[in-house]
């Protein structure tokens, strides 16, 4: 696949001494061109007839010398990559990966080697750097030249990076910011700090691209897209020095040889390849084997609507019973259990839950000393001796997983903390959900006991802000298409109370319909799905809703994009075994009729939970899919629908 690119005289003036490589996807539709220009390295990406990235720089700046200038070519290698693997906690259960790989080698002025590895699948590009030296044994990566240069006219959907140490109790960045929607590339983040991964980009009516990062472990920092230049160049940015309370370096320390995380670009004429992509797990490997099977599932959770005052034995027993009665696998006992319940009472609750075939998840503060969040338990997960003692006790009483909160940064030292918690937890049979936390970057495969992470403005904000509640439907169409495609997302969906409160006469008002809420349990993917239901569901909802809750899975064998646009509406389909669920939400305050095609259900008769005209309540009917897969869904303002195979 190596070929010399011959240029016209005009181009040659700007790309002098050009030496280039080209690598294409197996189907030939996606192409990456790599060129060395006067000692600096650049790449472009083309998909069919659409230019995705203009000439974009590559390279690293390190303590042993520059790998972004003064480079000389040192050969290349090519191969086909084929792999099949399972994702037991995923949006798909099995993946068949096929890509073409190019490894281009370059020497810097000191003679040290940088290998640039590109993998190109039919809709995905992934690339990473490998650095090695004959004499040197370590380095500091000080910055990256890596950038993404989008053509003029491209627009972006991006979530800004928050300023470190701001927000509640100084816990930011907690990756819970809003979105800039369909803005011209080159638009700066209001914070001045750029944007968190992933970023979604639109090329008018020609197609889409999603840029993200995967394979981040204790060996590197989590990065982001820095504030762009006016003409749309987004450069990789390292963490801010003040992240994690100023603890740890903002650079990366590595022994040699070393490899960076992968940066990924997923492209398509529609959003289908982006929603359905598995590139985040395709290019990583498991870092250890699970010591036990970690079952995905659904959880009840008192804290969302009943808040801190529910952290008592009586209320937790109520939610254990709710999980048992509805057939959920878990209960999450949230913050403050250490003081309000104590260890002896907690052990009794775990035994009670286990007697009802309900497993217990527990909340912990990640903190030792990097934020001011007071909730306990604290100071138990930040050092190995304390962490291992605590986890041994948790295993002895039968706890199955932890929700760990308030991380507040992307430094290498914080990535190591995530990895240490996961690795130690694996020894004690614990699964994990991270909150106030960064985007999980391939972690569903790298760490088999990682079930989900927040990394989104989640449902707790429905309780805190009426403005957030007013935009709930709009947000569902954004995060399902911009955040959730790259990793599991613990949003905490499906609140059927009329108010976001345990008191039916108080709290923020829910604007969305019941059918919308039911749809979110499928729309949002999370290895463990924490539902916002309360015992009132049995009194206020019809039997078909209860039956739906008992049947709906948490993980999937297949995921498909059907239709949608961020901020307007979204329709996704997910399959578990032979059962399909097609869900839709309306992000706007106007009624809509969606004419759709679901050819995989052609001619079938399914159950349809849909909006009752002019009301918040839902109703159940049957829908016969047309012989060519055509269906029509009518959605109320901020409404939804669920089309599914009922058992």
C-alpha positions in Angstrom: 0.0 0.0 0.0 3.0 2.3 0.1 3.1 4.6 -2.9 4.9 7.8 -3.7 2.5 10.7 -4.2 3.6 12.9 -7.2 2.5 16.5 -6.9 2.0 19.4 -9.3 4.6 22.1 -9.2 2.2 24.4 -7.2 1.7 21.8 -4.5 5.4 20.9 -4.5 6.2 24.4 -3.4 4.3 23.9 -0.2 5.1 20.2 0.3 8.8 20.1 -0.7 10.8 16.9 -0.4 7.6 14.9 -0.1 7.8 11.3 1.0 4.4 9.7 1.6 2.4 6.7 2.5 -1.2 5.8 1.9 -3.4 3.3 3.7 -7.0 2.5 2.8 -9.8 0.7 4.5 -10.6 -2.9 3.4 -13.5 -1.6 1.2 -11.4 1.2 -0.2 -13.8 4.0 0.9 -11.6 5.5 3.7 -8.1 6.7 3.0 -5.3 8.2 5.1 -2.3 9.9 3.5 0.9 10.4 5.5 3.6 12.9 4.4 6.9 14.1 5.7 7.4 17.7 4.8 10.8 19.3 5.7 11.2 17.1 8.7 7.6 17.4 10.0 4.9 14.9 9.7 1.3 15.5 8.5 -1.7 13.4 7.6 -5.0 13.8 5.7 -8.2 11.8 5.8 -10.6 11.3 3.0 -13.9 9.4 3.0 -15.4 8.6 -0.4 -15.7 12.1 -2.0 -15.5 14.0 1.3 -12.3 15.6 2.7 -12.5 14.8 6.5 -9.2 16.3 7.6 -6.9 18.7 5.8 -3.2 18.5 6.3 -2.9 17.9 10.0 0.3 17.8 12.1 1.6 14.8 14.0 4.3 14.2 16.6 5.5 14.5 20.2 7.7 16.8 22.1 9.7 14.9 24.8 12.6 15.3 27.2 14.8 13.2 24.9 14.2 15.4 21.9 11.5 16.4 19.4 9.5 13.8 17.5 7.6 16.5 15.6 10.5 18.2 13.7 13.8 17.1 12.2 12.4 13.7 11.3 13.8 11.3 8.7 12.0 8.3 7.2 13.2 4.9 8.3 11.0 2.4 6.5 7.5 1.0 6.9 5.5 -2.2 7.3 2.0 -3.1 6.4 -0.4 -5.9 7.5 -4.0 -6.9 7.7 -5.5 -7.0 11.2 -8.4 -9.5 11.8 -9.8 -10.2 15.2 -13.0 -11.5 16.8 -13.7 -10.8 20.4 -16.6 -10.8 22.9 -17.9 -7.7 24.8 -20.0 -9.2 27.6 -20.8 -5.7 29.0 -21.2 -4.0 25.7 -23.6 -2.4 23.3 -22.8 -5.4 21.1 -21.9 -8.8 22.4 -19.4 -9.9 19.6 -17.2 -8.0 17.3 -15.5 -9.0 14.1 -12.7 -6.4 13.4 -11.0 -6.0 10.1 -8.5 -3.2 9.3 -5.4 -2.4 7.3 -2.4 -1.4 9.4 0.5 0.8 8.4 3.5 1.3 10.6 5.7 4.2 9.4 9.1 4.6 11.1 10.9 7.9 11.6 14.2 8.8 13.3 14.6 12.1 15.1 17.8 14.2 15.2 19.2 12.1 18.1 18.6 8.9 16.2 15.7 7.7 18.4 12.8 5.9 16.8 9.2 7.0 16.5 6.8 4.5 14.9 3.5 5.9 13.8 0.8 3.1 13.6 -2.3 3.7 11.6 -5.2 1.3 11.5 -7.9 1.9 8.9 -11.2 0.0 9.0 -14.2 0.6 6.8 -15.4 3.6 8.9 -12.7 4.0 11.5 -9.2 5.4 11.7 -7.1 4.8 14.7 -3.5 5.9 15.2 -0.9 5.8 18.0 2.8 6.5 18.5 5.6 4.1 19.7 8.9 5.5 20.9 12.1 3.5 21.4 15.8 4.2 21.8 18.9 2.1 21.7 20.4 3.9 24.7 17.8 5.8 26.6 15.4 4.1 29.0 12.8 6.7 29.9 11.3 10.0 28.8 8.8 12.7 29.6 6.2 13.5 27.0 5.8 17.3 27.4 3.2 17.9 24.7 1.9 16.7 21.4 1.8 18.2 18.0 -1.1 15.9 17.1 -4.0 17.9 15.6 -7.2 17.6 13.6 -7.6 20.2 10.8 -11.2 20.3 9.7 -12.2 22.0 6.3 -13.9 25.3 6.3 -17.7 24.8 6.5 -17.5 22.0 9.0 -19.6 22.4 12.1 -19.1 20.8 15.6 -21.0 19.4 18.6 -18.6 19.7 21.5 -18.6 19.8 25.4 -16.2 22.2 26.9 -13.5 21.4 29.4 -14.2 22.9 32.8 -11.7 25.0 34.7 -10.0 22.8 37.4 -11.0 23.3 41.0 -14.2 25.1 40.2 -17.8 23.9 40.8 -19.2 22.2 43.8 -16.5 21.6 46.5 -13.8 22.2 43.9 -14.5 18.9 42.1 -14.3 20.0 38.5 -13.5 18.9 35.9 -16.3 16.4 36.4 -17.1 16.1 32.7 -20.6 17.4 33.1 -20.6 20.5 31.0 -23.2 21.5 28.3 -22.7 21.4 24.6 -21.9 23.9 21.8 -24.3 22.7 19.1 -23.5 22.7 15.4 -21.1 25.6 15.7 -18.5 26.5 13.0 -15.1 24.8 13.6 -12.8 27.3 15.1 -15.3 28.3 17.8 -13.5 28.6 21.1 -14.8 27.0 24.3 -16.2 29.6 26.8 -13.8 28.2 29.4 -10.8 28.8 27.1 -9.6 25.2 27.8 -11.0 23.4 24.8 -13.2 20.4 24.7 -13.5 17.0 26.2 -13.7 13.8 24.1 -15.6 12.8 22.1 -16.3 15.5 19.5 -18.8 15.2 16.7 -18.3 17.1 13.4 -20.7 17.6 10.5 -19.7 18.2 6.9 -23.0 19.8 5.8 -25.1 17.1 4.1 -22.0 15.1 3.1 -21.4 13.2 6.3 -20.1 13.1 9.9 -17.0 12.4 11.9 -16.4 11.6 15.5 -13.0 12.2 17.1 -12.1 10.5 20.4 -9.4 8.7 22.3 -9.0 5.1 23.6 -6.5 2.9 25.3 -5.6 5.3 28.1 -4.2 3.5 31.1 -1.7 4.3 33.9 0.9 4.7 31.2 -0.4 8.0 29.9 -2.7 11.0 30.7 -6.2 11.5 29.4 -6.1 14.3 26.8 -8.6 16.5 25.1 -9.1 18.8 22.1 -7.4 22.1 22.9 -9.1 25.4 21.9 -9.0 25.5 18.1 -7.4 28.0 15.8 -9.7 30.3 13.9 -9.5 28.1 10.8 -10.5 24.9 12.6 -7.3 23.2 13.8 -7.8 21.3 17.1 -4.6 20.2 18.8 -4.3 17.6 21.5 -4.0 19.2 24.9 -2.6 17.7 28.1 -4.3 18.1 31.6 -4.1 21.5 33.3 -1.6 21.7 36.3 -4.4 22.5 38.7 -6.4 19.4 38.0 -6.8 16.9 40.9 -6.1 19.7 43.4 -2.7 20.2 41.8 -1.5 16.7 42.7 0.7 15.1 40.1 2.4 16.3 36.9 0.5 17.5 33.8 3.1 15.8 31.6 3.6 12.0 31.0 6.4 9.9 32.4 7.2 6.7 30.6 9.8 4.0 30.4 11.1 3.0 26.9 9.8 1.5 24.7 6.5 3.3 25.2 3.2 3.6 23.3 0.7 6.3 23.4 -3.1 5.9 23.5 -5.0 5.7 20.2 -6.7 8.7 18.7 -9.8 7.6 16.7 -11.8 9.1 13.8 -15.1 7.5 12.9 -16.7 8.6 9.7 -20.0 8.0 7.8 -22.4 9.6 5.4 -25.0 9.2 8.2 -24.6 8.8 12.0 -25.0 5.0 11.7 -21.3 4.2 11.6 -20.7 6.5 14.5 -23.4 5.1 16.8 -22.5 1.5 15.8 -18.7 1.9 16.0 -16.7 -0.3 18.3 -13.3 1.3 17.5 -12.8 2.2 21.2 -12.5 -1.5 22.0 -11.2 -2.7 18.6 -7.7 -1.4 19.1 -7.1 -2.2 22.8 -6.5 -5.5 24.7 -7.6 -6.8 28.1 -5.0 -5.9 30.7 -6.0 -8.8 33.0 -8.6 -11.6 33.2 -11.6 -11.3 35.4 -11.4 -13.4 38.6 -15.2 -13.8 38.5 -18.1 -13.2 36.1 -19.4 -9.7 36.5 -23.0 -9.7 35.6 -24.5 -6.7 33.8 -27.9 -5.7 35.0 -30.4 -3.1 36.3 -30.4 -1.4 39.7 -32.8 0.5 41.9 -31.4 3.6 43.6 -33.1 5.6 46.3 -30.8 8.6 46.2 -31.9 10.1 42.9 -35.4 11.1 44.0 -35.3 10.5 47.8 -31.9 12.1 48.2 -29.6 12.0 51.3 -32.5 11.5 53.8 -33.2 8.0 52.3 -29.9 6.7 53.6 -31.4 4.7 56.4 -32.3 1.1 56.9 -36.0 1.4 56.3 -35.7 3.1 52.9 -32.9 0.9 51.7 -35.0 -2.2 52.5 -37.8 -0.6 50.5 -35.6 -0.3 47.5 -34.2 -3.8 47.9 -37.7 -5.0 47.9 -38.4 -2.9 44.8 -35.5 -4.5 43.0 -36.6 -7.9 44.0 -40.3 -7.4 43.0 -39.4 -6.0 39.6 -36.6 -8.5 38.9 -33.7 -6.2 38.9 -30.2 -7.5 39.6 -28.9 -4.8 41.9 -29.5 -2.0 44.4 -27.1 0.9 44.7 -26.7 2.2 48.2 -25.3 5.7 47.7 -23.3 8.2 49.7 -23.3 8.6 53.5 -24.0 4.9 54.3 -20.9 4.7 56.5 -22.3 7.3 58.9 -26.0 6.7 58.6 -26.0 2.9 58.6 -22.6 1.8 59.8 -20.8 -1.3 58.9 -22.8 -3.8 61.0 -26.1 -2.6 59.7 -24.8 -2.5 56.1 -23.7 -6.1 56.4 -27.2 -7.0 57.5 -28.7 -5.2 54.5 -26.4 -7.0 52.1 -27.5 -10.3 53.6 -31.1 -9.3 53.3 -30.6 -8.2 49.6 -28.8 -11.4 48.8 -31.6 -13.5 50.3 -33.8 -11.9 47.6 -31.3 -12.5 44.8 -30.4 -8.8 44.7 -26.7 -7.8 44.7 -25.5 -4.7 46.4 -23.5 -1.8 44.9 -21.9 0.7 47.3 -20.9 4.4 46.9 -17.3 5.6 47.8 -15.5 8.9 47.6 -12.3 8.5 45.6 -10.8 11.3 47.6 -7.8 11.3 49.8 -6.7 14.9 49.3 -7.6 16.4 46.0 -11.1 17.9 46.5 -13.3 19.2 49.3 -16.3 16.8 48.8 -17.3 15.8 52.4 -19.4 12.7 51.6 -18.2 9.4 53.0 -16.8 6.9 52.9 -13.6 8.9 52.3 -9.9 8.1 52.4 -10.4 4.4 51.8 -9.6 4.0 48.1 -6.7 6.3 47.5 -3.9 4.1 48.9 -3.2 0.4 48.3 -3.2 -0.8 51.9 -6.4 1.0 52.8 -8.1 0.0 49.5 -7.2 -3.7 49.8 -8.3 -3.9 53.4 -11.6 -2.3 52.5 -12.2 -4.5 49.5 -11.4 -7.7 51.4 -14.1 -6.7 53.9 -16.6 -5.9 51.1 -16.0 -9.3 49.6 -16.5 -11.0 52.9 -20.0 -9.5 53.3 -21.0 -10.1 49.7 -20.9 -6.6 48.1 -20.5 -7.0 44.3 -19.6 -3.5 43.1 -18.7 0.1 43.8 -19.7 3.5 42.6 -16.6 5.7 43.0 -17.0 9.5 42.8 -15.2 12.8 42.5 -12.0 12.2 40.5 -11.6 15.6 39.0 -8.9 15.3 36.4 -7.1 13.5 33.6 -3.5 13.5 34.8 -1.4 10.3 34.6 -1.5 10.0 38.3 -5.3 9.9 38.2 -5.3 7.4 35.3 -3.2 5.2 37.6 -5.7 5.6 40.4 -8.5 4.4 38.1 -6.4 1.4 37.1 -5.3 0.6 40.7 -8.9 0.7 41.9 -10.0 -1.6 39.0 -7.1 -4.0 39.4 -7.4 -4.4 43.1 -11.2 -4.6 42.8 -10.7 -7.5 40.4 -8.9 -9.5 43.0 -11.9 -9.1 45.3 -14.7 -9.8 42.7 -15.9 -6.2 42.5 -17.2 -4.3 39.5 -17.0 -0.5 39.1 -19.0 2.6 38.1 -17.1 5.9 38.1 -18.8 9.2 38.7 -17.4 12.7 38.6 -15.1 11.0 36.3 -13.5 11.1 32.9 -14.6 9.4 29.7 -13.8 5.7 29.8 -11.4 5.1 27.0 -11.7 1.5 25.9 -12.1 0.4 29.5 -15.0 -2.1 28.9 -12.4 -4.3 27.2 -9.2 -3.3 29.0 -10.7 -3.8 32.5 -13.3 -6.5 32.5 -14.8 -5.3 35.8 -15.4 -1.8 34.5 -19.2 -1.6 33.9 -19.9 2.1 33.3 -18.9 5.7 34.0 -20.9 8.9 34.2 -18.8 11.5 32.1 -22.1 13.3 31.2 -24.5 15.8 32.8 -26.6 13.1 34.4 -30.1 12.7 35.8 -29.3 14.1 39.3 -29.4 17.5 37.7 -33.1 16.9 37.0 -33.5 17.2 40.8 -31.3 20.2 41.2 -32.5 22.4 38.3 -35.9 23.1 36.7 -34.0 24.5 33.7 -32.2 21.1 33.3 -35.6 19.3 33.7 -37.1 21.6 31.0 -34.4 20.5 28.5 -34.3 16.8 29.4 -35.8 15.7 26.0 -33.4 17.8 24.0 -30.5 16.5 25.9 -31.5 12.9 25.3 -31.0 13.4 21.5 -27.5 14.9 22.1 -25.8 12.6 24.6 -27.2 9.5 22.8 -25.5 10.6 19.6 -22.4 12.5 20.9 -21.3 10.9 24.2 -22.8 7.3 24.4 -21.4 6.0 21.1 -17.8 5.7 22.4 -18.4 4.2 25.9 -21.0 3.1 28.5 -22.8 6.0 30.1 -24.3 6.0 33.5 -27.0 8.7 33.1 -29.5 7.2 35.5 -32.6 7.2 33.3 -36.4 6.5 33.5 -38.1 8.6 36.1 -41.9 8.1 36.1 -42.8 10.4 39.0 -44.5 13.6 37.8 -41.9 15.6 39.8 -38.2 14.9 40.4 -38.7 14.3 44.0 -40.0 11.8 46.5 -42.8 14.2 47.3 -45.5 14.3 44.6 -46.3 17.9 45.6 -42.8 19.3 45.6 -39.7 19.4 43.4 -38.9 20.1 39.8 -41.7 19.3 37.3 -41.1 16.6 34.7 -41.9 17.9 31.1 -41.4 14.6 29.3 -43.9 11.9 28.6 -44.0 8.4 30.2 -43.2 6.9 26.8 -40.1 9.1 26.6 -38.9 7.9 30.0 -39.4 4.3 29.1 -37.4 4.8 25.8 -34.4 6.2 27.7 -33.8 2.8 29.4 -32.9 1.5 25.9 -31.6 4.7 24.3 -28.9 5.1 26.9 -26.4 2.2 27.1 -24.8 1.3 30.4 -23.4 -2.1 31.6 -25.3 -1.5 34.8 -28.4 0.7 34.3 -29.5 2.7 37.4 -33.3 3.4 37.1 -35.0 6.4 38.7 -38.1 4.4 39.6 -39.6 4.4 43.1 -42.3 2.1 44.7 -45.0 4.4 43.3 -44.4 2.8 39.9 -46.7 -0.1 41.0 -49.5 2.2 42.0 -49.3 4.7 39.1 -48.3 2.7 36.0 -50.2 0.1 34.0 -49.2 -3.6 34.0 -47.6 -3.3 30.6 -45.1 -0.8 32.0 -44.2 -3.1 34.9 -43.8 -6.0 32.4 -41.6 -3.9 30.2 -39.4 -3.0 33.2 -39.1 -6.7 34.1 -38.0 -7.6 30.6 -35.8 -4.8 29.4 -32.1 -5.8 29.2 -29.1 -3.7 30.2 -26.6 -5.0 27.6 -27.1 -5.9 24.0 -26.1 -8.2 21.2 -26.6 -5.6 18.5 -27.1 -1.8 18.2 -28.3 0.1 15.1 -28.9 3.7 14.3 -32.2 4.3 12.6 -32.6 8.1 12.4 -31.9 11.3 14.2 -30.1 14.6 14.6 -28.6 16.0 17.8 -31.0 18.3 19.4 -34.0 17.3 17.3 -34.9 13.6 17.6 -33.2 10.2 17.8 -34.3 6.7 16.9 -32.1 3.7 17.9 -32.6 -0.1 17.7 -31.0 -2.6 20.1 -31.3 -6.4 20.1 -30.9 -8.9 22.9 -31.2 -12.5 21.7 -34.1 -12.5 19.3 -35.8 -9.5 20.9 -35.6 -6.1 19.2 -36.2 -2.8 20.9 -36.7 0.3 18.7 -36.9 3.5 20.7 -37.4 7.2 19.8 -37.3 10.4 21.7 -38.4 13.9 20.5 -36.0 16.6 21.6 -38.2 19.4 20.6 -41.4 21.0 21.9 -43.5 20.2 18.8 -45.3 17.0 17.9 -43.7 14.9 15.2 -44.6 12.1 12.9 -41.5 10.0 12.0 -41.6 7.9 8.9 -38.9 5.3 9.4 -37.5 2.1 7.8 -36.6 -0.9 10.0 -36.0 -3.6 7.4 -34.7 -6.1 10.0 -38.3 -6.2 11.4 -40.1 -6.3 8.0 -43.6 -7.8 8.3 -43.4 -8.4 12.0 -46.0 -7.5 14.6 -44.6 -5.8 17.8 -45.8 -4.1 20.9 -45.7 -0.3 20.8 -45.7 1.9 23.9 -46.5 5.4 22.7 -47.6 8.8 23.8 -51.3 9.3 24.5 -52.4 12.3 22.5 -52.1 15.5 24.5 -51.2 13.7 27.7 -48.1 12.7 29.7 -49.3 9.1 30.1 -48.6 6.3 27.6 -50.7 3.7 26.0 -50.0 0.3 24.5 -51.0 -0.9 21.0 -49.8 -3.3 18.3 -47.8 -2.2 15.3 -47.4 -4.2 12.1 -44.2 -3.4 10.3 -44.6 -2.9 6.6 -43.3 -5.6 4.2 -40.3 -3.3 3.3 -39.8 -2.3 6.9 -41.7 0.9 7.0 -43.2 2.2 10.2 -44.6 5.5 11.4 -44.2 6.8 15.0 -46.2 9.7 16.3 -44.4 11.6 19.1 -45.8 14.2 21.4 -43.7 17.3 22.3 -40.9 16.0 24.4 -42.4 12.5 23.9 -41.2 9.1 22.9 -42.0 5.6 21.8 -40.8 2.0 22.4 -41.4 -0.7 19.7 -40.5 -4.1 21.0 -40.9 -7.8 21.1 -42.8 -8.5 24.3 -42.3 -11.9 25.9 
